[in-house]
Amino acid sequence: MEEHTHVLADGTVMTHTHGAHGHQHSHTQTKAVLNRMARLIGHLESIKQMIADGRDCSDVLIQLSAVDSAIKGVSRIILKDHLEHCIVDAVRENDKEALDQLNKAIDRFLK
C-alpha cells in the first residue's frame, strides 16, 4: 500500500492510502453531508407524521419538494467533493476503473 499526503487550501492535511483497487475515498465534506442527511431524515419523519395525521396533500407535496431539493443539494456536494479529490487522484494515477465507476454513477444519478 502506498500513502501520500495532500494539503488543502484551508491548510487541512489529508493522507490517502492507495491499495490494490486504486485510492481510498477521503472527502472534505463528510461532516457537512452527515449533518444534512440527519436534517433530511428528520424532515422525512415529519412528512411521514403529516401523512399519518391526515394533513392536506398539498402541504405534504410542498414538504416532499423541499426534501427533493435538499437531496439534490447533498448530491451536488458529494459529486463535487468526489471530483475534486477521488477523480483528481484517479486521473493522476490513470485509474480507469474509478473513472468508469463515476460514469456509471452519473448515468444512474441523471435518470
N, C-alpha and C positions, 0 to 999 in steps of 0.2 A: 504494500500500500504506500502511496506517495502522499505527502502532506505539503500544502503550500498556504500562504497567508495573503489576504487582501486587506488593504486599509481603505475604508470607505471615506467619502467626502466629509462626513461628520467626525472622523477620527476613530470610528469603531474598527477594531481589528477583528477580522473573521478568518478562521483557519478551516480549510477544506481538506478532507482526506479522500483520496481517489482510490477506488477499489477496482475489481475486475469489470464491473459494469459501467465504468465511467466515473462520474463525480457524485458526491453526496449532495443532497439538497439542503442548502442553508439559505435562509431568507432573512432580510432585514425587517420585514413587516409582519412577522409571525404574531407578535403580541397584539398589534392593531387588528389583524384578521380575527384572532380569537375573541377579542373584545366585541367586534362587530357581529361575529357569529353568536355570541352569548345574547346580545341585544335582539338579533333576529329570532332566536329560539324563544325568547320571552315574548316577542311580538306575535309569533305564530301561536303560542299558548293563549295569548289574549284573544286572537281571532277564533281559535277553537272554542273558547268560552263564549264569545259573542254568538257563535252558531248554536251552541248548546242552550243559550239563553233566548234563542229565537229572535235575535236582533235583525233589523231591516237588512235585506240582501244588498241594497245599495251601500250601506255602511260597511258591510263585510267586504264587498268588492273594492271599495276605496282602500281599506286596510291591506287587502291582498296586493293591490297595485303598489302600495308603499313597500311591502316586503319584496316584491319582484324587483323593484328599483334598487333596494338595498342589496339584494343578492347580486345583481349586475355590478354594483359598486365594488363588492368584495371580490368578484371575479376579475374585475379590472386590476385591482391591487395585486392579486395573486399572479395574473398574467404578466403585468409589468415587472414585478419582482423576479419572476421566473426568467423573463427575457434578459433582465439586467445582470443576473447572476448565473443561473444554470446554463442558459443558452450561450452567453458570452464564453463561459468555460468550455462548453461543448464545441463551439466553433474553434476556439483556440486549440483544442485537443483533437479536432477532426472526429468528434464523436457523432457519427451519422445516426446511430440508434436514438440518441437524445433528440436529434432534430426530427427524425421520423415520428417519435412519440409526441412531440409538440404539434406536428402537422395533424396527427390523428386527433389529438385533444381539441385543437382549433376546429376541425371539421365537426366534431360532436358538439362542441360548445355553440357553434353557429347554427345548428339545426333548429 
